Amino acid sequence: MMSKYVFILLLVWGIPSTFFRSKFRKIVYQTDDWKINIKPLFFKELKALFFNIFPGNNDYIKVRNQYRLYLVVYLFLFIIYVLIK
């Protein structure tokens, strides 16, 4: 029963993922083109997530930290779901 609630919570928490990832990718790849959301460009994105590739860009740092927090909560919910299932 509890796993159903956590699964629903995972689905609801996953809804804003497209917003966070899109905003992050647009800063990392320095584009406003909507097609950046469907392109499988991962290396630079992962590097930007774990390291500081634009140290002087405050927007990048703010969005990166928000995206990191979002992903940590998502990972935490997933681990809980796996453990109680």
C-alpha positions in Angstrom: 0.0 0.0 0.0 2.8 2.4 0.9 4.6 1.7 -2.3 1.6 2.9 -4.3 1.8 6.3 -2.5 5.5 6.6 -3.1 5.1 5.6 -6.7 2.4 8.3 -7.2 4.8 10.8 -5.4 7.5 9.8 -7.8 5.3 10.5 -10.8 4.2 13.8 -9.4 7.7 14.8 -8.6 8.8 13.9 -12.1 6.5 16.4 -13.8 8.7 19.5 -13.4 11.8 17.5 -14.5 11.4 18.8 -18.1 11.4 22.4 -16.9 14.5 22.0 -14.8 16.4 20.0 -17.4 15.4 22.4 -20.2 16.5 25.4 -18.3 19.8 23.8 -17.3 20.6 22.5 -20.8 19.9 25.9 -22.4 22.5 27.5 -20.1 25.0 24.7 -20.5 24.8 24.5 -24.3 24.2 28.3 -24.6 21.2 28.2 -26.8 17.5 29.1 -26.6 16.5 26.6 -29.3 13.7 24.2 -28.1 15.4 21.3 -29.9 18.1 21.1 -27.1 15.5 19.2 -25.1 15.4 16.3 -27.4 19.0 16.0 -28.4 21.1 13.4 -26.6 24.0 15.5 -25.6 25.1 14.2 -22.3 28.8 14.6 -21.6 28.9 18.4 -21.3 25.6 18.3 -19.3 27.0 15.8 -16.8 30.3 17.7 -16.5 28.3 20.9 -15.9 26.2 19.1 -13.2 29.1 17.8 -11.2 31.7 20.5 -11.8 31.7 24.3 -12.3 32.2 24.9 -16.0 31.0 28.6 -15.9 32.3 30.0 -12.6 31.4 33.6 -13.3 27.8 32.8 -14.5 25.5 33.3 -11.5 22.4 32.1 -13.4 24.2 28.8 -14.2 25.2 28.3 -10.6 21.7 29.0 -9.3 20.0 26.7 -11.9 22.6 24.0 -11.4 22.1 24.0 -7.6 18.3 23.9 -8.1 18.6 21.0 -10.5 21.0 19.2 -8.2 18.5 19.5 -5.3 15.7 18.3 -7.5 17.7 15.3 -8.6 18.7 14.4 -5.1 15.1 14.4 -3.9 14.1 12.3 -6.9 16.9 9.8 -6.2 15.8 9.7 -2.5 12.2 9.0 -3.5 13.3 6.3 -5.9 15.5 4.6 -3.3 12.6 4.6 -0.8 10.3 3.1 -3.5 12.8 0.3 -4.2 13.3 -0.4 -0.6 9.6 -0.7 0.4 8.5 -2.5 -2.7 
